[in-house]
């Protein structure tokens, strides 16, 4: 699931900047790792998060880490991701999508009548 989310985030970044390459900096890595860890920890402890709680979590936990790492680490580029990296990250989700589609077809028909 993490690859799926990361793939969509990368596609969104390519579309917003209208480019075929995205520069990955230390502050972005720290932001997404911290936000992912905080979300998993919160959901394991308290249950599912609502949309406003996710935004609040990203503001309270993610943004301070982003600014701190940007201040301490600078804005040097760690590596550059080409456009083909996003579809490769989305590929592991294909079997799950196919299985889900098949399950919907089977349950959508309902019980058979004699």
N, C-alpha and C positions, 0 to 999 in steps of 0.2 A: 504494500500500500504506500510506503514511503517513496518508492520509485515513481509510482503513479502521480502522486502529489507533486513531487519534484519536477517531473516531466511537464505537467501543466503549468507550474510556476515559470519554468524556463520558456515555454511557448508564449506565455503572457509577456515575459520580459522581452522576447524577440519582437512581438507585435507592438508593444508600447514604444520601443526605441526604433522600430522599423529598420532592423539590422540583421545580419546573419551571424554575428558573433556577440557574445556577452562576456564582459570582463568580470571575473569572480575575485572579489577583494576580501581581506580578512574580516572586515566588519560585517559583510553579508553572511559569511560562513558562520560567524559567532551568533548573529541574530537568529538565523534559521535553526541552528543547533540548539540554542538556548530556548527558543520558542517551542520547538518540538519536544525537548526534554521536559519543560514545564507543563506542556499540555498533557503529555503522557502521564506524568506524575500526578497532576490534578485529577485527570479522569480515572486513574487507578484508585485514588483515595476518595474522591467525592462522587464519581459518576460522570455522566455526559455533560458537556458544556453547551450552553446556548450561544447564539451568535454574539450577543453583546458581551457575554463573559469571555469569549475568545478575543474580542477586540480589547477588552479591559486587560486581559492577561498579556496581550502583545504590547500594550502601552506601558504596563507596570513592570514587566520582566524584560521584554525584548528590546525596547528602545534604549533603556539605560545601558544595556550591554553593547548595543550598536554604537552609541556615542562614545562609550569608554574605550572600545577597541579601535574605533576610528581615531580617537585622540592619542592613544598609546601606540598603535601599530601603523598609523598613517593610512594612505590610500593607495598603496602599491598593489599592482595586479598579481594575484597568486597564479592564476592560469586563465586561459580563454576557452570558452566552450563554443564550438561551431553549432550551426543550426541542426545538424543531424544527430546531436546528442539527445535532444528532447524526444524524438520518436523512439530511439533506442530505450530510453527510460520508460516509455509508455508500453513497450512490447510485453513485459511480463504480465500486464493486466489483461491481455487478450483472452487467455483461457478462461479467466473468471467472467469476463463479459459474455463469452459464448455460452458458458454453463448457466449463467443467469438468464440469458435469453431463452435457452431451452427449457429451463425450469418455469419460466413465465408462460410459455406455450402450453406446457403440460397442465399447470394449475389453472390456466385461463379457460380451459374447456369445461371444467366442472365434472361432476360425476356422470357416468353414462347411465342411461335408462334402458331397461330391457324392452 
